[in-house]
Every structure is written in C-alpha cells, then in structure tokens.
Amino acid sequence: MNLILQENHFSKFKVFCISIIALLFSFGKICAQIQVIVPNDIVASDLTNATNPGWRLLSTGNSSASLVLSSDFGIPSSFGPNSIRANRTGGTGNNRSFLGYYEGVRTLASLNSVTWNRYSEQGNDSYLNIFITNGEAVATVVFQPAVILNSWNTFTYNNTATSANLSIRFNSQSLPISYADLIGQFGSWQIYNHPLQFVSQNNASDFIGGIVLVSGSSSPTAAQTHTFDGVSINFSNQPEKTFDFVAPTVNPPSGCLPINVVNYEPKNRQDGTPVLPSRQFFNNALVPENSDATTSEEGVNFVSLGFGGQIILEMENPIFNGPNADIKVYETTFGNAAGRCSRSPEKIKAYASQDGCNYIYLGEDCQDATFDLGIFTWAKFIKLVDCSDANNLFSNGNNGPEDGYDLDGVECLNGIATDLTPANLISGYLTQAVDFTPNAEARRKNNSLIITATPDRRNLTKMFGAPQNNNTNNFFSFGFGGFVTVKFDYVVFDGPGDDLRIYETSFGNPSCNNYPERASYEVSLDGDTWIDYQTICQDGFIDIAATGFQGIQYVRITDRSPITSNKFPGTADGYDLDAIVDLHACVTNSTAKLDSESGEEVVEGSSSGATIFPNPANEFVNVSFINESSDTEVSVSIYNMMGALILSKTYVIQNEAFFNQNLELNELPAGLYVLRISSASIEQTEKIVKN
C-alpha cells in the first residue's frame, strides 16, 4: 500500500479539508496531518515505484533504519509513540540511512518549508538533502543545522536558512549559499526522486526520494544514532502536511484475553500506605482499554499492584507461541506518551505457566510491554510481579504517592494453541548444569585430578533429581576451589520460611567442625544478575526472601573448604553436592480463581480441611480430618515429583467421624513428594518433605 492509498483511511478528514481549503489558505492554517503506517505505507525503493509519491526508508552498509517505540524519550505531545530511528555502527564504507519523501512536479521555489523533529543519541552527521535537476544537470541542497544530543529538537528549512548551515553541492563541489541566492539560481529546478546509485534512472534499483533526512555520510568513522518524527512539508498552493510514523494496528485474535484472576496480592504504595480501594478492582485487568487518558478515581481502568505486588491471570484459551512476541501487557500512566518510562518507571517481571503452578521467566520491562513465551510452545497462565524501585523519583504529575505497576490488561498476539503437549520440564529439582570447573582443573587435596582418581564423582547428573541422602557416590564433587552453576527448569518463588534445601554428602555424617566442607551460594533469576546468599557447611537451607529476589532459577556454588585443614585426608575432594530441592515446588491441584466480591480464592471441587503433620517428616506423616460429609471412603496417595505413584491406601470412613492415620515413610528416599487426599467431597494436595 503506498501513501496515496493510505490517505484514503482519512477520507472523511480530507473531504472536510478540501471543502475549507480556500478559507484556511488565507490564514496559513495547517489542514492535513497524515499517519504513515510503517511498513504498509512506505513506498518500495525500486524502479517500478520510482514515480509514485510518498515516503521511502532505505539503508546501506552497516546502517539500519526502522520504526521504534520512543517511550524512553521526551516525545513532543503532538506525535508518537513511534519514530523512525537511523543507526550505524561506524567504520569505513558507504554506511547511511535515508528517510525520503517524493512528490512529482514540484520546483525548489515551490517548497516553502520542511520541518522535522530529531532526537540524536550519538554523532553529528545528520542533515536534510533536497535533490534537484534542470533536466540536464543535477544538484543537491544541503541544510545542516547543528546537532544537539539527548533531547528532541525541531528544525526548519525555509527562507530563514543562512549560508552558515545551507549549501549547494554541484559538480562534486559544495559551496555555502544564502537562501535568496539559492532560489534565485536554482528555484526553477525540479525536485526529483534521487537514485541511490547515481546512474541513469532507467536502470537504477533504489530511490530515496527528493526531500531526504540523512543519517551518515559516504565515509563515516563514528557511530551515529538519530531518531526522526513529526515531519511537516509545505508546498505553495497546497495545505501543509504533517506526517507521523506509526505501526499498523493489530487487533488481538479472538479468545486471546484473560478470563479469570487467579491470584491478586497488592503491596503498598511508595509511602508505605495501602493501594487505594478504587484501584484494587482486579477484574479491571481482564479487558485492556489501552488508554492513558486522565479519569476520575472512580473511573480508573486498571488494577494497581503496589510496589512488589503480583497478579496471576488465566487466559481464556491457551496462548500460542508464534513468531516474535506472544503477549502484550498494557499499563496505564496518565498523560501523553512523552517520556513515560523515564517519567514514571513502573516495571514488571513476567512469568508464564501451562498448569497454573510451575512458571518460567519471560523477562522484565517498563509500562506497556511485549514478551515471548520462550521455551514454552503454549501457556495458559500469566503472572506479573511489580519490580518498580520505590526509591526512584517518579514525576508523572499524579496527586498522591505512586502505587507501582497499574495493569490495564493482557492480550495474546499469535492466536490460540491447539497442540497442548506439556513442556518436558521437571518441577522441584535441579535439571541443568550451566557452567562448572573443567575436569582438568578439579583437584583433590593431594592435587590429583578427581576425574582420574574417582571419575564417577564428576558426573553432573548426580546433582539432578531427588536426593539419595546416603553414604554412596550419589553426588558431584567440586574439587577444592571449584564451582558449578546449576539451573531449575521452573522458577523457584519465595514462600514461607526456607525455600531450598541443600543435600551435601559427607560419609558417616560428621559434624561441620570435624569435616568442614563448605561452599558459598549465589542465586539469580536470569543468570546475569547475582546476589550472594551465604556460605553453607554441608547440608543447609536458602531463604529467597533474604536475597531481595521474588524468585530465582539459577544457583552458583563455589567450594570454600579450607584445603589446609588437617580434618581432610589427601583424597578429600571438596564440596560434594547430592541435590537441591525446591521446598515449595508447585503441584497442579484444581482450577482456582478469585471471587470478584470477596477477593478470596475459590478452588472448585477441592477442600483443605485435613491436617498433615509433621512436615518435613522422617518415619511417618499423619493425616487427620473430621468427615463432615456423607463419604464412606477416602484414599491417601503419595507421588514423586515425576508424577509416579509411590504409595496408595484406601480407608473406610463414617459421617462425622474423626479420620486419623499414619503413613509410613521409612522405605522412601529423602526428597520432595506430593500427598493427595481424595474422596467424593474432598480433594486436597500437599507437598511433603521426607528427610
């Protein structure tokens, strides 16, 4: 679609303009503001379209030019949220970007003005070219106002241009020229669609327009980054046209919105006070309105998370992982789009789940954001956690303290998934080693290589899965000073008390004083940002809350065992990791959602009246409850974290009777298990830890 066709989208507006053109002209009013849909309305830069009017976008060498979101910059309120950004890395060669406009049968004298807005991040090589010809010769008008870095500035080519920034390039020579001399000598020359390769237009392949914003020159050495928007062009005897560059509007596929709010846990505002009740209507997150228009407090279209708060949404249908981003999250910040994230840095971390229990991390972003489903081919639940920094200076002009991320809604971008094969991932245990000390460097106290002396102790898989917790070669040996970085398939979220249990093997279970195998522990969510936890001797626990993270997926462990200690024999091989267990690993139970009035979680077909004690357990676990229904029997089952049934018993019960049974655990290896209680009216699932 070229620009002429695109203008038909604004036909009603244009008819109105045409009907009053005569009136507006005498007053010099602007009558046309046109959106250029990128890439739909960008004219192809080839010979076939050489005579078509409209905008071209073209780059050469290591330069690039594309539509970008400009929310990080102070966009003038008259345009946005998209702009054209030209970027080049520098170096020798023909590296340039062009944003060019062409309109046939126009002379240089008929061009009253060209106005554009520019944000320059780096470099000063940005200017306006106007290509002209008299049918026999060609020339280039060069208008180059000074570059001002790190702010939006408006520049205008018109009769106020001076020879200080105006020149004519003719016969390979560039000479300063006054505007009066320019029009006097070249005013009758015609603006033409310049071919990128300066050859006959009969065989040129790329055309860049007649009025061209350029970033870069033929032989650049420095990097350049310039962003353009809000370009106005005014020819004599026609209304001025102002162009905005925007992305196509894409409606979400049918069935791609949330249907339930499964969980909503708001935290406090910036001053420590609770989020206003008017901003806690969590069902506002079900249908995005995508509006930042200021409203009354009663008319807000979002739900506020508060600083550190979270929400979990169940999508109406499973989201399909398609090309590029898969979900879009809408946030509300009142006011125009100008510099919104800089002005109000409200941020979230996003997670996705297939079963509503186990989540993968999608990333972090500010305000309106898109995310890819990553390793998931589909997802049904989206979890959003506010990670705005309450210590940041917010300056969006609102009255009262900030309240963190204000969620307007979520939509999927690639439609509904039909193949719902679950991801082949493991919950609760380590599954991957991302990095580790090479075998050629992992040594025992006597400096011999572990891989040579006891190769079975350098088997990375010994750390994966459930712990054996016995005196066998069930571990991975680090070597003195060695390290390993391991990863869980799913995010380990902070829960009550300790979150991870560490199993280390020291034969005979000696005390730490008698056998000081120690390691320092660091944790990370994304594998890039790390927080030191503490040094642990042999077995231990990790409480994620102490790290400041809301969830983690990576653990980096470094041996800190004192190699000079006389407690170690020469064959000692440093820290020996058996397993790390997620104590709060989630297990699918039943579909849950929040009651829209009470805000309490409603679990369909489930009860939670049974008491399970002790947990963690050693020899047995006790299950007790009062049977308040007419059930005549109940089954109690134990599953491992792979979903395999380990133990199952069925008991006869009576109405209003007290059920109280011990399940023997002596035969079970140490680790994490799922205990399920099931009857006609009871369905309860709990995680238990066997020591």
Secondary structure by P-SEA (a helix, b strand, c coil): cccccccccaaaaaaaaaacaaaaaaaccccbbbbbccccccccccccccccbbbbbbccccbbbbbbbccccccccccccbbbbbbbccccccccccbbbbbccccccccccccbbbbbccccccbbbbbbbcccbbbbbbbbccccccbbbbbbbcccccccccccccccbbbbbcaaaaaacccccccccccccccccccccccccccccccccccccbbbbbbbcbbbbbcccccbbbbbbbccccccccccccccccbbbbbbcccccccccccccccccccccccccccccccccbbbbccccbbbbbcccbbbbcccccbbbbbbbcccccccccccbbbbbbbbbccccbbbbcccccccccccccccccccbbbbbbbcccccccccccccccccccccccccccccccccccccccccccccccccccccccccccccccccccccccccccccccccccccccbbbbcccbbbbbbbcccccccccccbbbbbbcccccccccccbbbbbbbbccccbbbbcccccccccccccccccccccbbbbbbbcccccccccccccccccccccccccccccccccccccccccccccccccccccccccccbbbbbbbccccccbbbbbbbcccccccbbbbbbbcccbbbbbbbbcccccbbbbbbbbbcccbbbbbbbbcc
